[in-house]
Amino acid sequence: METVNTVAVAADGAAAPPGFGGGSILLIVLFIAVFYFIAIRPQNKQMNEKRAMISNIRAEDAVVTIGGIHGVVVKADEDEDTLFLRVAPGVEIEFLKAAVQNITNRDWREEFPQFQKKGLFAPRENK
């Protein structure tokens, strides 16, 4: 019986808790902004970098697949988004370009200046 009375009293005299207002909305906006800069933005940058790398694969590139297979690109089909890797003499395997994790014999970022690493300890160019 007491719980019914306390619920009824709380419902009748219920008002917004003190301090609820602009500060709460500001906190929610701040939380969303932090989440964006910590989770979403770096993932988008990584996806764009992967797309650029995949579009820049060409014959005679040494690559590593996401499964850990090392090979040399024999042929890359532009239309079908596939490539053929030579993994041993006389052995070629067909892969999707999306299965390539890394190009190991050259730095593909040289052709895309927006993806070049610019950190605190990057070497400076002497001019």
JOLIN-V200807 format. One line per field, one symbol per residue. psi: psi as a letter, one per 30 degrees, with the letter a starting at -180 (. if undefined). A space follows every 50 residues. Layout:
psi = ???
//
This chain:
psi = eeeeeeeeeeeegklkkkfkbeeeeeeeeeeeeeeefeeeeeeeeeeeee eeeefgklkgkklklffgkklkkekjjeefhllkkjflkgjkkklkfffk ekkffljffffiffgkkiaegkkkkk.
//
